[in-house]
């Protein structure tokens, strides 16, 4: 069990940021109606609201670079994931630091995002 949740977290993070960087609307498969996203202190509930929020972000191109990834097992086979990294948007040359936390919930042999908290880190 010790290694399994870490593998799940790594696989999820790789997939999530690859999808986010290519087509944010495709992330809808990772959320459910009870899922919640807090993006820069603005919270939205439900898959449609989350995809609308992510799709409406004010940039065309984005590239995430993960610096750290920490994971812990959660209740009922879930996984708590904390990511720090940098992202580049559009033609910006200076990367922005960010942190993001995911609570993954097991569902039928796979996982979905129940909680997602994203914050830019200034300073």
C-alpha positions as CSV (number, residue, x, y, z in Angstrom):
1,X,0.0,0.0,0.0
2,X,2.8,2.4,0.8
3,X,4.0,2.7,-2.8
4,X,0.6,2.4,-4.5
5,X,-0.9,5.7,-3.4
6,X,2.3,7.4,-4.5
7,X,2.2,5.8,-8.0
8,X,-1.5,6.8,-8.3
9,X,-0.6,10.4,-7.4
10,X,2.3,10.5,-9.9
11,X,0.2,9.0,-12.7
12,X,-2.7,11.3,-12.0
13,X,-0.6,14.5,-11.9
14,X,1.2,13.6,-15.1
15,X,-2.2,13.0,-16.8
16,X,-4.0,16.0,-15.3
17,X,-1.4,18.6,-16.3
18,X,-0.9,17.1,-19.8
19,X,-4.7,17.4,-20.3
20,X,-4.8,20.9,-18.8
21,X,-2.0,22.1,-21.0
22,X,-3.6,20.7,-24.1
23,X,-7.4,21.0,-23.7
24,X,-8.9,22.1,-20.4
25,X,-12.4,21.0,-21.4
26,X,-11.2,17.4,-21.5
27,X,-10.7,17.6,-17.7
28,X,-14.5,17.1,-17.3
29,X,-14.0,13.3,-17.1
30,X,-11.9,13.8,-13.9
31,X,-14.7,15.6,-11.9
32,X,-18.2,14.8,-10.6
33,X,-21.2,16.8,-9.7
34,X,-20.1,16.8,-6.0
35,X,-16.6,17.9,-6.9
36,X,-15.4,21.3,-5.8
37,X,-12.6,23.6,-7.2
38,X,-11.2,26.6,-5.3
39,X,-9.1,28.6,-7.8
40,X,-7.4,31.7,-6.3
41,X,-10.0,31.8,-3.5
42,X,-13.0,31.5,-5.9
43,X,-14.9,28.3,-5.2
44,X,-17.2,26.5,-7.7
45,X,-19.1,23.3,-7.3
46,X,-19.9,20.6,-9.9
47,X,-18.3,19.3,-13.0
48,X,-19.9,21.9,-15.4
49,X,-19.0,24.9,-13.2
50,X,-15.4,23.6,-12.8
51,X,-14.9,23.1,-16.5
52,X,-16.5,26.5,-17.2
53,X,-14.1,28.1,-14.7
54,X,-11.0,26.3,-16.1
55,X,-11.9,27.0,-19.7
56,X,-12.6,30.6,-19.0
57,X,-9.1,31.4,-17.6
58,X,-7.6,34.4,-19.4
59,X,-4.8,32.6,-21.3
60,X,-4.6,30.5,-24.5
61,X,-1.4,28.5,-23.9
62,X,-0.1,27.1,-20.6
63,X,2.7,24.8,-19.5
64,X,2.9,23.3,-16.0
65,X,6.3,22.3,-14.6
66,X,5.9,20.2,-11.5
67,X,8.7,20.8,-8.9
68,X,7.4,18.7,-6.0
69,X,4.7,16.1,-5.5
70,X,3.6,14.7,-2.1
71,X,0.9,12.2,-1.5
72,X,-0.9,10.5,1.4
73,X,-3.5,7.8,1.5
74,X,-6.9,9.0,2.4
75,X,-10.2,7.4,3.6
76,X,-11.8,4.7,1.6
77,X,-8.8,4.2,-0.7
78,X,-8.6,7.9,-1.7
79,X,-5.4,9.8,-2.2
80,X,-4.4,13.4,-1.0
81,X,-2.0,15.0,-3.4
82,X,0.0,18.3,-2.9
83,X,1.8,19.7,-5.9
84,X,4.1,22.7,-6.2
85,X,5.6,24.0,-9.4
86,X,5.8,26.7,-12.0
87,X,3.6,27.6,-15.0
88,X,4.1,29.6,-18.1
89,X,1.2,31.2,-19.8
90,X,1.0,32.5,-23.4
91,X,4.2,34.3,-24.3
92,X,5.2,35.1,-20.7
93,X,8.9,34.5,-20.1
94,X,8.8,34.5,-16.3
95,X,7.2,31.5,-14.8
96,X,4.7,31.9,-11.9
97,X,4.9,29.6,-8.8
98,X,1.8,27.7,-7.8
99,X,0.6,25.1,-5.4
100,X,-2.3,22.7,-6.0
101,X,-4.0,20.2,-3.8
102,X,-6.1,17.3,-5.0
103,X,-8.3,14.9,-3.1
104,X,-8.8,11.9,-5.3
105,X,-11.6,9.5,-4.5
106,X,-11.7,5.9,-5.6
107,X,-14.5,4.9,-8.0
108,X,-14.8,1.6,-9.8
109,X,-11.1,0.9,-10.2
110,X,-10.1,4.5,-11.0
111,X,-10.2,7.9,-9.3
112,X,-11.9,11.3,-9.7
113,X,-11.1,14.7,-8.2
114,X,-13.4,15.4,-5.2
115,X,-11.5,18.5,-4.0
116,X,-9.1,20.7,-6.0
117,X,-7.5,23.8,-4.6
118,X,-5.2,26.0,-6.7
119,X,-3.2,29.0,-5.6
120,X,-0.5,31.1,-7.2
121,X,2.4,31.8,-4.8
122,X,3.8,35.3,-4.9
123,X,7.0,36.5,-3.3
